[in-house]
Amino acid sequence: MARSELDRITEEKIAKGGVLVLLYFDMRHQDKEKLQPLMADLINERLLKEPGIVYCYGSIEEPIKDKDSYVTSGILTVLVDSFRPLVNIMFKYAPAGIEILKPTREIPMRLSDLHSILMDISNMSIDYSRYILERVMKQEDVEAIKEHISDREKLGKKLLEQANDHKKPEK
């Protein structure tokens, strides 16, 4: 894609709520030869295939020795079509840093988009918690947490019912 074409696409997307960012990634591995292909895989096979990514390109540094492993870093320029995919990328790939390049002042957002973003964050949190519960914790700890969650759910329903009772008009 020619630079002028890239600029045109960028400006069009930014005008419609897109966000242009620099993402900073770092990666470690014991095998120096695997690092750059792993970073390229992150870009080409993962980030570029995420919903809402318009384009993604960058540079990958030559791996350097650090104690008992090798480390490399990548600086990626990423254009997303709205703020929502950016939140998902940040949570899913946990870059070491981010710099918002455009827009330079405000990021316009509809209330419905904000609701969707917050629900996405909630779902990611649930997925992460479920992973921890199923893969990391001891079974007796999982059971105790499940019981606690069930108690919270019952309390939440009771509180909602009480709140609804207070809202009902008196006859």
ABEGO torsion letter per residue (X at the ends): XBAAAAAAAAAAAAAAGBBBBBBBBBBBBABAAAAAAAAAAAAAAAAAABBGBABBBBBBBBBBBBEABBBBBBBBBBBBABAAAAAAAAAAAGBABBBBAOBABBBBBBAAAAAAAAAAAAAAAAAAAAAAAAAABBAAAAAAAAAAAAAAAAAAAAAAAAAAAAABBBX
